Each structure stands twice: as C-alpha cells, then as structure tokens.
Amino acid sequence: MISKIVTIKSIEMLNQYLQADEFKDCLNSSVSAFVQIFSSQRDPDWLMGIESALRGMMPQAVIAGVTTMGEIAEGRMLINTTVISLAFFEKTRIQGFLVEGDRGNEKDLGEKFSRKIEACPEIAGVMLLATPYTMNISDFLKGFSAGRSQDYPVFGGGAGDYEAIQKPLITLDGNYTSKGVLAVVFMGNDIHIDLHTYLGWQPLSKKMVITETDGLWVKKIDDEPAFEVFHRYLDIQNDKDFFLNVLEFPLLLERNGIQYAKAPMEVNEEKAIKFIAELKEGESVCIGYGNPAVMIEKANDIQNRIQTFNPEAIFLYSCICRRFLLQSEVDLETRPFETIAPTSGFYTYGEIYSHGKHVIMLNATMLAVSIKEQDGKKYQQETEQRMIKPKSLDPFTSQHTRIISRLVNFIKVVTEELEDANREARRLAERDYLTQAYNRMKAHEFIENEIKRCDRYDLKFSIIMLDMDYFKKVNDTYGHNLGDEILIQLVKLLSQEIRKIDMLSRWGGEEFLIIMPMTDRDGAKIIAERIRIAVAQTPFTRGLRQTCSFGVTTYKKGESIESFIDRVDKALYEAKITGRNRVIAK
C-alpha cells in the first residue's frame, strides 16, 4: 500500500500532480485505488470537477468526497483548501455504496444498507461518511448495526461546512447528496485496519438529569427547558450564533462505563435543544469543556500504540469542537501522527466508530484510523527528514493550551468542593441530627412523589407509623442520653428490617414512619409484625427491653396526603389504647 496526500486550490494544480511520474508509478503498481476528497468548498461543480480530473487518470478508482469544517494534510490543520488523499493498494479490493437519506425512516434504511454491504466478500473494514445535520444518523446507525452479521471495523465522520453546517455534501463516484450516507468497503485478507478514539473533555457543571426528550431533541433538563441550562451557566443566547457559541460545551454522560460527549446543534421556539445523537430520559449529564493537556496526553498515548501497528496510512476524523477549542495549537494533537505514516482527514460533525457489533455516532472525539497491507512499510526515517523541528525551546509556545488546562482544573476542583458542600448541606437538611433517619419534611416530600406515581400508574404503596411504648418512663428513669442511645439502636434495627426502596423517617420524638412503595396493606402488615417481634426480642442499652406499637394503612387513589397520614395515625392510636405492642391496620 502506498499513501499520497495532495493539497490543491485549483483543478490545474491537481492536473499537474496527475501528470507527474510519481503518481503514474503508484497507479501502475496497484490493483486498486481509493481517493478521499476533503473540501472546504460546498460547490458541487468544484467537487465534480475534481472527480472528473481524477477519473480521467484512474477510471477504476473509488472516489469519495466530503465537505468539511477544516482539512488535515500531513497531520496539519488547513482551512479553505481541498485535500486529496490517495491510497494505492497492491492486493485489496474496494467498492463504494451511496444511499439517499429518508427522514423518519433512517433505522430501516440503515439496516437495508448494511445488508447490501455485507454481500461483499471478505470484508476487512468499512468507511462511512454521512450528513448528520440533515438526517438522524443515530437511528441510521442503529439499523446499520442490526443488519450486521460480521464483526469488522467501521469508521468515518459527519460532513459539515464553514457556514454553520447548513448544507454539507458527500460525493461518491460522480454522485453527490446533502442528505445521505456513503460507504467504502475494503475487501481482502491482506488489509488490516486499527481504530483508536479518545475524548479529553471534563465536567464543568454539577450533574443534572434529562427529564424530557423527543427523538434528537432534549426538551427539559432538571424539569426546566434545556436551553435555560446553557443560558444560565454560560450566558449563551438563542440567536443565529447559538451553534458556534455552544460548540465547546457539549453535555457529558456515561454509558456502560464509557464517557460520551453530545454537542448541541440548535434551539427551537420551545427552548428545546437538538443533538447529533439521542440522549435518554433519566440519564445524568453535565456541561463539559475540553482540557488541552488531557487531549494531547491521550493523543500521545494513541500515537505510541499506533507506532507498534506500523501503518502505511492514518486517517483522522476529529470533531470541530477540538479545532474550536485548541485554535492555532490544534496541530499539537494531530501533527505527531505524521511521524508514523502519511496522515490526512478532516474536522467533522460527529465521528462514526464501531464498538463490537455496534456502530455509534460519537461527538467531540478524535478518531484515528490506521491502515496497512500485510506488515506495512517503514515510514519513520522519511518523515523525520521532512518534519521541521524547532531549533530552540520558546518558553511562550503553547501557553494558550496550558492556561486553559489550568483553568479547567481549577473549575473542576471548585465544582467538586461545591458538590461536596451541597451534598453535606442536603444531608443535613434531609436527616434527623440524632438518628440519621430522614426527617419529617423529607418524608412528606417522598409521600407526595409516591402519590403522584401511584395516581399516574395505578400502583399501591403503604406506610407504617410506629411509636415506642412507655418511652417517657425510660427518659425519666435513665436520663435522655440513654434514651437517645436507644433511639439510635432502634433506627439501625429498623434499617436492617426494611428494603432498600423503603424510606425510614423520624416523624417526631420516639415516633417513626416507614414508607413502602409497591406494597399493599396486607404486605405492610406482615412487615410491621416482623419488625414488632424483632424490637421486642432485642436487648437495648443496659439490657433494657423495649416494645413498639404500629399503625398500618395503604394509599387510596385520589385522597389527600393529610387524610392518608391521619388514617395511619388513628391506627397507631388504636394500637396504643388497646394494649400496645401490637399492629393495627386501617
């Protein structure tokens, strides 16, 4: 395999390269060729002109193109150019596929597309280029994953453009679309493809919960319009520059032990925010920001791993977020790849990556793809001769990334300290100081939430109210300190007897309330009787024996919280006046 990278600004420049002996030698020694066009221009005539020039010299090549938000050539970021990456293969076969998008039916489309691709023999890997802004690529990839029967690497990126990604284009073999997906299939036993991806984003805000979604739209976070979160924390406005202003601040979340970043796309009139891939109700998220030091450290780690793979070409698919964050120092992340193998790629709107059989759309990541035929060919010495190394160390170099890294670390530490303080404040506000059971206010809130849940889903829940018998006599005889010890022991005992989903609160004095979700009256009565026996059989401080009286009741749909609690209170009162140390259910 031979990899060549050409940067052009005119068709004449491309034609000059195509007439060179170097190009002709590469073409004559190959059985197949794959060309990628990474273009800053959204003009279809420009892209088709490049296609026509290439096709005239290499009629059998597979030629794929994509509009970008920045181009990568020889590991360096370029802007407002067109980069052409050529791969000449000695044994590998290449085939391209293109499908037009269909909003609302992306999942079925993805599954059919995947099955069509799998008709190819000896698949070694698949590159996908897509238009995430104009179709639901997340759903497409779900279908694509469902249609896969083989486990091969899948990689690629989302097309964008320099005008806030309004009309991105992808092209394949003379055809183009602003709404679709193209695939390039690599076939044969001699080609090897290795994928590596990393993030480098860290949390800035507290954790929040996605509370309402609609497809790719997040409507509410912590029960308020999603846009308000970005407006409150970052003073971002709902205007034409929303995408550019929010680009550096994706939402971070964790799924199955893997951290993901999801970058906002746009805001609607209801202040909902659209994302490139779906977020689910109930997921915890926080606003993130990139740490340049972590990014570069991760890049170095990936580069060391790729070095041992000994590739003949490296393709980089890096999110526009990274270019936006690192600015002129973005090459610190990408340029070292060129010391390993010829490196090309583009700044994307989403990165496509396979994890096992699942193909997913990532965001804010760097995806490095290493390719070689057989054992690869050494490239290091040639590259070192071409790389320009600084003659002396400039102490002012890269201060932008260092400052940002320190600020991100400062915010991270301050956020952690505030979260610790808030957790302690919440604990103190919710817990009884002596026993550490929940307090009456928190129990009241818990009951209100259970009432809403039961009214909505027609469920049942019950409460148990218990009171220690003759406890005033204990305090009068032995003092309040010993009485406090007994209350603490009782709470430990009760905590062991109830389930994790149940809630124990100190209702007042020596009176406690147990709230039991998903439990009817008979079930609650059985549990109360078990607790009654456990209390009676437990030797408390100084060997003292203690009993409790219990009232039990179950919520009746539609009743008020006051009447609900009044009924259990009456059941407890009946247990007290009829002899104590007993359970009464009403």
C-alpha positions in Angstrom: 0.0 0.0 0.0 1.2 3.5 -0.9 -0.4 6.7 0.5 -0.1 10.1 -1.0 -1.6 13.4 0.1 -2.1 16.4 -2.2 -3.4 19.9 -1.3 -5.0 21.9 -4.2 -6.7 25.2 -4.8 -7.4 24.7 -8.5 -8.0 21.9 -10.9 -4.8 22.9 -12.7 -2.8 22.1 -9.6 -4.4 18.6 -9.5 -3.8 18.0 -13.2 -0.1 18.9 -12.7 0.1 16.3 -9.9 -1.7 13.6 -12.0 0.9 14.1 -14.8 3.8 13.6 -12.5 5.9 10.3 -12.8 5.4 9.7 -9.0 1.6 9.4 -9.4 1.9 7.3 -12.6 4.3 4.9 -10.9 2.0 4.4 -7.9 -1.0 3.9 -10.2 0.8 1.3 -12.4 1.9 -0.7 -9.4 -1.5 -1.0 -7.8 -4.5 -3.2 -8.3 -7.0 -0.7 -6.8 -7.1 2.8 -5.6 -9.1 4.8 -3.1 -9.4 8.6 -3.2 -10.8 10.8 -0.4 -11.6 14.4 -1.1 -11.8 16.7 1.9 -13.1 20.0 0.7 -13.8 23.4 2.3 -16.0 24.3 -0.7 -19.6 23.3 -0.8 -19.9 23.8 -4.6 -21.0 20.6 -6.3 -19.3 21.8 -9.6 -16.0 22.0 -7.8 -16.3 18.6 -6.3 -17.4 17.1 -9.6 -14.6 18.8 -11.4 -12.1 17.2 -9.1 -13.9 13.8 -9.6 -13.7 14.2 -13.4 -9.9 15.0 -13.4 -9.2 12.0 -11.2 -11.5 9.7 -13.2 -9.7 10.6 -16.4 -6.4 9.2 -15.0 -7.8 6.4 -12.7 -11.1 5.2 -14.1 -11.4 2.2 -11.8 -10.8 4.1 -8.5 -13.3 4.5 -5.8 -13.6 8.3 -5.2 -15.4 9.6 -2.1 -15.7 13.2 -1.1 -16.9 15.2 1.9 -17.3 18.9 2.8 -15.5 19.8 6.0 -15.1 22.3 8.8 -11.3 22.1 8.4 -8.9 19.8 6.5 -6.0 17.8 7.7 -3.0 17.1 5.5 0.3 15.7 6.7 -1.0 16.0 10.2 -1.6 19.7 10.0 -4.8 21.7 10.0 -5.6 23.6 6.9 -8.5 25.9 6.2 -10.3 26.9 2.9 -8.4 24.3 0.9 -9.1 20.9 -0.6 -7.0 17.9 0.5 -6.9 14.8 -1.7 -5.8 11.6 0.0 -4.8 8.7 -2.4 -4.3 5.1 -1.3 -2.9 2.7 -3.8 -3.4 -1.0 -2.9 -1.4 -4.0 -4.0 -4.0 -6.6 -3.2 -7.0 -5.0 -1.5 -10.3 -4.6 -3.4 -12.5 -1.5 -2.9 -16.2 -0.9 -3.5 -18.4 2.1 -2.9 -22.1 2.5 -2.0 -24.3 5.6 -1.7 -27.8 5.8 -0.2 -30.0 8.9 -0.1 -31.4 9.9 3.3 -35.0 9.5 4.3 -36.1 11.4 7.4 -38.3 9.4 9.7 -37.2 6.0 8.2 -33.5 6.1 9.0 -33.4 2.9 11.0 -34.9 0.7 8.3 -32.7 2.5 5.7 -29.6 1.7 7.8 -30.4 -2.0 8.2 -31.1 -2.4 4.4 -27.8 -0.6 3.6 -25.9 -2.8 6.0 -27.2 -6.0 4.5 -26.4 -4.7 1.0 -22.8 -4.0 2.0 -22.5 -7.5 3.6 -23.0 -9.1 0.2 -19.3 -8.1 -0.4 -16.8 -10.9 0.1 -14.0 -10.8 2.7 -14.9 -7.5 4.3 -12.0 -6.1 6.2 -13.5 -2.8 7.1 -16.0 -0.1 6.1 -15.7 3.7 6.0 -18.9 5.7 6.4 -19.4 9.4 5.5 -22.7 10.9 6.4 -24.7 14.1 6.7 -25.8 14.3 10.4 -27.3 17.7 10.2 -30.0 16.7 7.6 -30.9 13.2 8.8 -31.0 11.2 12.0 -27.7 9.3 11.7 -28.0 7.9 15.2 -31.1 6.0 14.1 -29.5 5.0 10.8 -26.5 3.5 12.7 -28.9 1.6 15.0 -30.3 0.0 11.9 -26.9 -0.5 10.4 -25.7 -2.3 13.5 -28.8 -4.5 13.5 -28.1 -5.5 9.9 -24.5 -6.6 10.6 -23.8 -10.3 10.8 -20.0 -9.9 10.7 -17.6 -8.1 13.1 -15.4 -5.8 11.1 -14.2 -2.2 11.9 -16.4 0.7 10.8 -15.2 4.2 10.9 -15.8 7.7 9.4 -17.3 11.1 10.1 -20.1 13.5 9.6 -19.9 16.1 6.8 -20.0 19.8 7.7 -19.3 23.2 6.2 -17.8 26.5 7.1 -21.3 28.1 7.2 -22.6 26.6 10.4 -23.2 23.2 8.7 -26.3 24.2 6.8 -25.8 22.2 3.6 -23.0 19.6 3.8 -22.2 17.4 0.9 -20.9 13.9 0.4 -19.9 12.5 -3.0 -19.2 9.1 -4.4 -18.1 8.2 -7.9 -19.8 11.1 -9.7 -22.9 11.3 -7.5 -23.5 13.8 -4.6 -26.1 14.4 -2.0 -26.7 16.7 1.0 -28.8 14.1 2.7 -27.4 10.5 2.8 -24.7 8.1 3.7 -21.8 6.6 1.7 -19.8 3.5 2.4 -16.5 2.4 1.1 -15.8 -1.3 1.7 -12.3 -2.7 2.0 -12.0 -6.3 1.0 -9.3 -8.9 1.3 -7.2 -10.8 3.8 -4.1 -8.6 3.3 -5.5 -5.3 4.6 -5.5 -4.5 8.4 -7.5 -1.7 10.0 -7.0 -0.5 13.6 -9.2 2.1 15.3 -8.5 4.3 18.3 -10.6 7.1 19.8 -10.4 9.4 22.8 -12.3 12.3 24.3 -10.4 14.7 26.6 -13.5 16.6 27.9 -14.0 17.2 31.6 -17.1 18.2 33.6 -17.7 21.9 34.4 -21.2 21.9 35.9 -23.0 19.9 38.5 -24.7 16.7 37.4 -28.2 17.2 36.0 -30.9 14.8 34.8 -32.5 14.6 31.3 -36.2 14.8 32.2 -38.0 15.0 28.8 -36.9 14.2 25.2 -38.4 13.8 21.8 -36.1 12.0 19.4 -32.9 14.0 19.0 -34.5 16.9 20.9 -33.9 17.3 24.6 -36.9 19.3 25.9 -36.1 19.5 29.6 -33.1 19.1 31.9 -33.9 19.0 35.6 -37.5 19.8 34.6 -36.7 23.2 33.0 -36.3 24.0 29.3 -33.0 22.6 28.1 -31.8 25.9 26.7 -32.1 27.6 30.1 -29.3 25.4 31.4 -26.8 26.8 28.8 -28.2 30.3 29.2 -27.8 30.3 33.0 -24.4 28.7 33.2 -22.8 30.2 30.1 -24.9 33.3 29.2 -25.4 31.8 25.7 -28.2 33.5 23.7 -30.8 31.9 21.5 -29.7 33.5 18.3 -28.1 32.7 14.9 -24.8 32.2 16.6 -26.0 29.6 19.1 -24.2 26.7 17.5 -20.8 28.5 17.3 -21.2 29.8 20.9 -22.1 26.4 22.4 -19.7 24.3 20.4 -17.1 24.0 23.1 -19.6 22.9 25.7 -21.1 19.5 25.0 -23.1 17.6 27.5 -21.1 14.7 29.1 -22.6 11.5 30.1 -21.5 7.9 30.9 -23.0 4.7 29.4 -21.7 1.3 30.2 -18.5 2.7 31.7 -17.7 4.8 28.7 -17.8 8.6 28.7 -19.6 10.3 25.8 -20.0 14.0 24.8 -23.0 15.2 22.9 -22.7 18.6 21.2 -25.9 20.8 20.8 -27.0 21.6 17.3 -29.8 24.2 17.5 -32.6 25.6 19.7 -36.3 25.7 18.8 -39.1 28.1 19.9 -39.9 25.9 22.9 -36.3 26.2 24.1 -35.6 22.5 23.4 -32.1 21.7 22.1 -31.3 19.3 19.2 -28.3 17.0 19.5 -26.4 14.9 16.9 -27.2 11.7 18.8 -30.0 10.9 21.2 -30.0 11.4 24.9 -32.3 9.4 27.1 -34.7 10.4 29.8 -33.3 9.7 33.2 -29.6 10.0 32.1 -27.3 12.1 34.2 -25.4 14.8 32.3 -23.2 17.8 33.0 -21.8 20.6 30.8 -18.2 19.8 29.7 -15.2 21.6 28.4 -12.1 20.3 26.8 -8.8 20.0 28.7 -6.0 20.6 26.1 -3.4 18.9 28.3 -5.5 15.8 28.6 -6.2 15.8 24.8 -2.5 16.0 23.9 -1.6 13.4 26.6 -4.3 11.0 25.1 -3.0 11.7 21.6 0.5 10.7 22.6 -0.8 7.5 24.1 -2.7 6.6 20.9 0.3 7.5 18.8 2.5 5.1 20.8 0.0 2.3 20.2 -0.3 3.1 16.5 3.5 3.1 16.2 3.6 -0.6 17.1 0.9 -1.3 14.5 3.2 0.1 11.8 0.6 1.6 9.5 1.0 2.7 5.9 -1.7 5.4 6.2 -3.5 7.2 9.0 -6.9 8.8 8.6 -8.0 11.3 11.3 -11.7 12.2 11.9 -11.6 15.0 14.6 -14.6 16.9 15.9 -14.8 20.6 15.0 -15.1 21.1 18.8 -11.4 20.3 19.1 -10.4 22.7 16.4 -12.6 25.4 18.0 -11.0 24.8 21.4 -7.4 24.4 20.5 -7.4 27.1 17.8 -3.9 27.6 16.3 -2.4 24.9 18.6 -4.6 22.1 17.3 -1.6 20.7 15.4 -0.1 19.7 18.8 -2.7 17.0 18.8 -2.5 15.9 15.1 1.0 16.6 13.8 2.8 13.8 15.6 0.7 11.2 13.7 2.6 12.2 10.5 5.8 11.0 12.1 4.3 7.5 11.9 2.6 7.4 8.5 1.1 9.8 5.9 -1.8 11.4 7.8 -4.9 13.0 6.3 -8.5 13.7 7.3 -10.9 16.4 8.3 -12.7 18.2 11.1 -16.1 16.6 11.4 -19.6 17.0 12.7 -19.6 13.7 14.6 -17.4 10.7 14.4 -18.5 7.2 13.4 -17.0 4.3 15.3 -17.7 0.6 15.8 -17.5 -0.9 19.3 -18.0 -4.6 18.8 -21.1 -5.1 16.6 -22.5 -1.7 17.5 -21.7 1.3 15.2 -22.2 4.6 17.0 -22.1 8.3 16.4 -19.6 10.0 18.7 -19.1 13.6 19.4 -16.2 15.8 20.4 -13.7 12.9 19.9 -10.7 12.3 17.9 -10.8 9.0 15.8 -7.5 7.8 14.5 -7.7 5.0 11.8 -4.5 3.1 10.9 -4.4 1.1 7.7 -1.8 -1.2 6.2 -1.4 -4.2 3.8 0.4 -7.2 5.3 3.1 -6.0 7.6 3.3 -2.4 6.4 6.4 -0.4 5.4 8.6 1.7 7.5 8.0 5.4 7.1 9.7 7.0 10.2 13.0 8.0 8.6 11.5 9.7 5.6 9.1 11.7 7.7 11.7 12.8 10.2 13.7 14.3 7.3 10.6 16.3 6.2 9.4 17.4 9.6 10.6 20.8 10.7 11.9 20.8 14.3 12.4 23.9 16.3 16.0 25.0 16.9 15.3 26.2 20.4 12.6 26.0 23.0 10.3 29.0 23.1 9.0 29.4 26.7 5.9 31.2 25.3 4.8 28.4 23.0 1.5 26.7 23.7 0.6 29.0 26.6 -3.0 29.1 25.3 -3.4 25.3 26.0 -1.6 25.5 29.3 -3.8 28.3 30.6 -7.0 26.6 29.5 -5.9 23.3 31.2 -5.2 25.1 34.5 -8.5 26.9 34.3 -10.4 23.7 33.6 -8.6 22.0 36.5 -9.4 25.0 38.8 -13.1 24.8 37.8 -13.1 21.0 38.3 -11.7 21.3 41.8 -14.1 24.2 42.8 -17.0 22.2 41.4 -16.1 19.1 43.3 -15.7 21.2 46.5 -19.1 22.8 45.9 -20.8 19.5 45.2 -19.3 18.1 48.4 -20.6 21.1 50.3 -24.0 20.8 48.7 -24.2 17.1 49.4 -23.5 17.7 53.1 -26.0 20.6 53.1 -28.6 18.3 51.6 -27.8 15.6 54.1 -28.2 18.0 57.0 -31.4 19.3 55.6 -32.9 15.9 55.0 -31.7 13.9 58.0 -32.6 13.8 61.7 -29.5 15.0 63.5 -29.6 12.3 66.3 -30.6 9.1 64.5 -29.7 10.0 60.9 -33.0 8.7 59.7 -34.8 11.0 57.2 -36.6 13.9 58.8 -40.4 14.6 58.6 -40.0 17.2 55.8 -38.2 14.7 53.6 -40.7 12.0 54.4 -43.5 14.4 53.4 -41.8 15.1 50.1 -41.3 11.3 49.5 -45.0 10.6 50.2 -46.1 13.3 47.7 -43.9 11.8 45.0 -45.3 8.3 45.7 -48.9 9.7 45.5 -48.2 11.2 42.1 -46.6 8.0 40.8 -49.4 5.8 42.1 -52.1 8.1 40.7 -50.4 8.0 37.3 -49.7 4.3 37.0 -52.4 2.9 39.3 -49.9 1.4 41.8 -50.1 0.9 45.5 -47.9 2.0 48.4 -48.3 1.7 52.2 -47.0 3.4 55.3 -46.2 2.1 58.8 -46.2 4.5 61.7 -44.6 3.2 64.9 -44.2 4.6 68.4 -42.0 3.3 71.3 -44.1 2.2 74.2 -43.6 3.9 77.6 -40.6 5.7 76.3 -41.1 8.7 78.6 -40.5 6.4 81.6 -37.2 5.4 80.1 -36.1 9.0 79.8 -37.3 9.9 83.3 -35.6 6.8 84.9 -32.3 6.6 83.0 -31.9 10.1 81.5 -32.2 11.4 78.0 -28.7 10.3 77.0 -29.6 6.7 77.4 -32.9 7.4 75.7 -31.0 8.8 72.7 -28.8 5.7 72.5 -32.0 3.5 72.4 -33.4 5.6 69.6 -30.2 5.3 67.6 -30.2 1.5 68.1 -33.9 1.3 67.0 -33.1 3.1 63.8 -30.3 0.7 63.0 -32.6 -2.2 63.7 -35.4 -0.8 61.5 -32.9 -0.1 58.7 -31.9 -3.7 58.6 -35.6 -4.9 58.5 -36.8 -2.8 55.6 -36.0 -2.9 51.9 -33.6 -0.5 50.0 -36.6 1.1 48.2 -38.3 1.8 51.5 -37.8 5.0 53.4 -37.4 5.4 57.2 -38.0 8.8 58.8 -38.2 10.1 62.3 -41.7 11.6 62.4 -41.2 13.2 65.9 -39.9 12.3 69.3 -40.0 8.5 69.6 -42.3 8.2 66.6 -41.1 6.8 63.2 -42.7 6.5 59.7 -41.8 3.8 57.2 -42.9 4.4 53.6 -43.1 1.3 51.5 -43.5 1.6 47.6 -45.2 -1.2 45.7 -46.7 -2.7 48.9 -50.4 -3.3 49.7 -51.9 -3.2 53.2 -51.5 -7.0 53.8 -47.8 -6.9 52.8 -47.2 -3.9 55.0 -49.0 -5.5 57.9 -46.8 -8.6 57.7 -43.6 -6.5 57.6 -44.8 -4.4 60.6 -45.5 -7.6 62.6 -42.0 -8.9 61.8 -40.5 -5.6 63.0 -42.6 -5.7 66.2 -41.2 -9.1 67.1 -37.6 -8.1 66.3 -37.9 -5.0 68.5 -39.4 -6.9 71.4 -36.7 -9.6 71.2 -33.8 -7.1 71.0 -31.8 -6.2 74.2 -31.1 -2.4 74.0 -28.6 -0.4 76.0 -28.0 -1.8 79.6 -30.1 -4.8 78.6 -33.3 -2.9 78.6 -36.3 -4.4 76.7 -38.5 -2.2 74.6 -41.7 -2.6 72.6 -43.4 -0.6 69.9 -47.0 -0.1 68.7 -47.7 0.0 64.9 -50.3 1.6 62.7 -50.5 0.5 59.0 -52.5 1.8 56.1 -52.4 1.9 52.2 -52.9 4.9 50.0 -56.3 5.2 48.3 -56.1 6.8 44.8 -57.2 10.4 44.8 -57.1 11.1 48.5 -55.1 13.9 50.1 -51.9 13.4 51.9 -53.5 14.8 55.1 -56.3 12.2 55.2 -53.8 9.4 54.3 -51.5 10.3 57.3 -54.5 10.9 59.6 -55.6 7.3 58.9 -52.3 5.7 59.9 -52.1 8.0 62.9 -55.5 6.7 64.0 -54.4 3.1 63.5 -51.4 3.7 65.7 -53.6 5.4 68.4 -55.8 2.3 68.4 -52.8 0.1 68.9 -51.7 2.2 71.8 -55.1 2.2 73.6 -55.8 -1.5 73.1 -52.7 -2.7 75.0 -49.6 -1.6 73.0 -47.0 -3.8 71.4 -49.4 -4.7 68.5 -50.1 -3.9 64.9 -53.4 -2.3 63.7 -54.2 -1.8 60.0 -56.8 0.5 58.6 
